[in-house]
């Protein structure tokens, strides 16, 4: 498997969010952003 620098940075950031205990809050934010993007009011 080959990693681009951008993909590796994204994984490192997700790992940091997970280890800080904020993953559930981040994931809800991510879902909310997708909902706004896919279904604008």
Backbone torsions as a table, in degrees:
resi	resn	phi	psi	omega
1	UNK	NA	139.1	177.2
2	UNK	-115.4	138.8	-178.7
3	UNK	-112.8	137.2	170.2
4	UNK	-84.5	160.7	178.6
5	UNK	-61.8	-38.5	-179.7
6	UNK	-63.9	-43.4	-179.8
7	UNK	-67.5	-41.2	178.6
8	UNK	-62.8	-41.2	178.9
9	UNK	-62.5	-40.8	177.8
10	UNK	-62.1	-41.4	179.1
11	UNK	-66.4	-42.0	178.2
12	UNK	-61.5	-41.7	179.3
13	UNK	-65.5	-43.3	177.0
14	UNK	-61.4	-40.3	178.8
15	UNK	-63.4	-41.1	178.7
16	UNK	-63.5	-41.5	177.9
17	UNK	-62.8	-43.9	179.7
18	UNK	-62.7	-47.5	-177.4
19	UNK	-68.1	-25.5	179.4
20	UNK	-80.0	-9.2	-179.3
21	UNK	86.6	7.4	-177.1
22	UNK	-100.1	11.1	-173.4
23	UNK	-62.0	-44.2	-178.6
24	UNK	-61.2	-42.4	178.7
25	UNK	-66.1	-41.7	177.7
26	UNK	-62.5	-45.0	-176.0
27	UNK	-63.7	-38.9	176.9
28	UNK	-63.9	-41.2	175.9
29	UNK	-59.2	-44.0	-179.9
30	UNK	-61.2	-44.7	178.7
31	UNK	-62.8	-45.0	179.7
32	UNK	-59.9	-42.3	179.4
33	UNK	-64.2	-41.5	177.5
34	UNK	-63.1	-41.1	179.6
35	UNK	-62.7	-41.8	178.3
36	UNK	-65.1	-37.8	-179.4
37	UNK	-70.4	-42.3	-175.4
38	UNK	-80.3	-32.3	-175.6
39	UNK	-130.6	70.4	-179.9
40	UNK	-62.4	146.1	-176.4
41	UNK	-70.8	NA	NA
